[in-house]
Amino acid sequence: MEEEKTIWSGTPSHWTGFLYYLICIPLSIAYGLGVLLAIWQFLTIWTWKFTITNQRLINEKGVLSKKTDELEFFRVKDIKLDEPFFLRILGLSNIILYTSDRTTPTVTIPGVRNGKKLKEDIRSIVDLRREKKGVTERDFE
């Protein structure tokens, strides 16, 4: 059996919550509630972790309660690199995986640096996993 190795590990950039933080400013001035909302958003992003191994994507999310979702890479059907203007200025991008997994048909890795390289790394891993598992892609409509 092949040993599982970590290829990449990281969290989304806090810039992905910029608009949310911006909205919290007037709420802080008016009600004080914005500070609590901003802290919660900060903790949500700070505790959200992605781990990419040579076999799967592990998505851990949660502040008080934690949810872990795993995606076997041989299930990935398509990969999309999304670079919205604001994130592109900051050198960040979103990677979107379209999968055949029933529980998570779409997985987004938001606000990552070097998105093009990471997308290509994922594409290579997907190809290797499909070859190893003997999986081919067929769409029936």
N, C-alpha and C positions, 0 to 999 in steps of 0.2 A: 504494500500500500504506500502511496506517495505521501511524503511528509508535507504538511500544510505550512506555508511560509507567508509572513506578512509582507505585502508589496507596498502598501500605502496605508496610513492611518491619519485621520484628521477630523476637524470639526468645521462646520460652515463658518464663514466670516460673519462678524457682527454687522458688517455693512449690509447684509441681507435684511436686517431689521431696521435700517435707517429711517424709512418712512414711519414705521411704528414708533420709534423713539421720537421722531419729529412731532407726531400727534400727541405724544405724552407731555410735551412742553406746555401747551396751553392748559391741559388738564391738571398739571402740577401747580400752575399759577392760580387757576380758578378753584380747584378742589383739593389739591394735594394727592389725589388718587393717581395721577400720572407717574409719580415717583415709584409707587408700588407696582404699577403696570410695567414700567421700564425695567425695574429690578427683575420682575418675573420673566420678561422677554430675554433679558441678559442671561439669566440662569437657564432658560430653556435652550438657548443657542449654545451656551457654555457646556452644558451636559450632553449635548447631542454629538454622538461620535460615530464615524464611519471607519470600518476596517476592511481593506481589500486584501484578500489573500490570493494565492494561486489557484483557489478552488471556489471561493464564494465571497459575497459582500455581506458584511455584518453591520446592521444599522441599529444602534442603541440610542434610545431616546427616553427622556423623562427626568423630571426634577425630583418629585417626591416618590412617585411610582415609576418603575422603569419597564420599558417594553423593548425587547430585542427581536428583530426580524432578520432572517437570513435568506439570501438569494443565491442559489447555485448558479454559477456562471453559464453552464450549458443551456440554461433556460432563457438567456437573453436573446431576443429576436432582432433588436435594432438599438442603435446608440445615437443620441442626438446631443450636439454641443450647442448650448444656448448662451449667447453673449449679449444680454440686454445693455443698452447704451451706458447706463449708470455703472453697472458692474464692470463693463469693458474698460471704462476710464480708469478704474481701480485695478485692472489686471486680473479680474475675477470672472468666472463663468459658472454656468450650471451644466451638469451632465445628467441627461435623462435616459434611462434604460427602459425599453419596452420589452416585456417578458411574456413567457407562456405560463408563468406562475399564477395560480388561481387567486391566491390571497393578496398578492401585490403585482398587478399587471403593469404598473408603471412605478418606477423608483427614480426619485430626483435627488441628486447630490448637489445641494445649492452652495453657491459662493466659494468655489475652490480656486486656488492659484494654480497656474500651469495646467489649465483645463484641457488644452489640446493634447499635451503629453499624456495626461492621466487617461483621457478618452482612448488614445491609441494603445496605452498599456492594457486597459480593460478589453479592447477589441482583440488584442493578442491573446489574452488569457481566455476569452470566450472561445476563440478558434482552437486553442490547445485543449480546453475542457471538452468541447464537442468532439474533437478527434479522439481523445482518450475514452470518452463514453460511447463513441460510435453514434452520435446524434446528428441527424440532418434536419434541416428546416423545410417544412412543407405547409403551405397555407391552402385550406379548402374553403371555398366560399359557395 
